[in-house]
Amino acid sequence: MSLPDNAVRFVDKKTVKKMVSYSPQHIDRLEKAGRFPKRVKLGPGRVAWVLSEIEAWIEALIAERDVRVASSTW
């Protein structure tokens, strides 16, 4: 059974850590500071993140980098 293209997909902390190369502690700090997507509580002791939100966050970092590079003077 395949999911529709617009289905919400969740990723666990281990996957998020691999995607962004941050420690779990740093992910927690960024999230608490409002600088990282919020987790979703799936059940007792189980949380995940929305994959599309993590991907959008990564894209925003890349776009921010590109703006900084384009506006810097050599």
Secondary structure, 3 states (H helix, E strand, C coil): CCCCCCCCCEECHHHHHHHHCCCHHHHHHHHHCCCCCCCEEEECCEEEEEHHHHHHHHHHHHHHHHHHHHHCCC
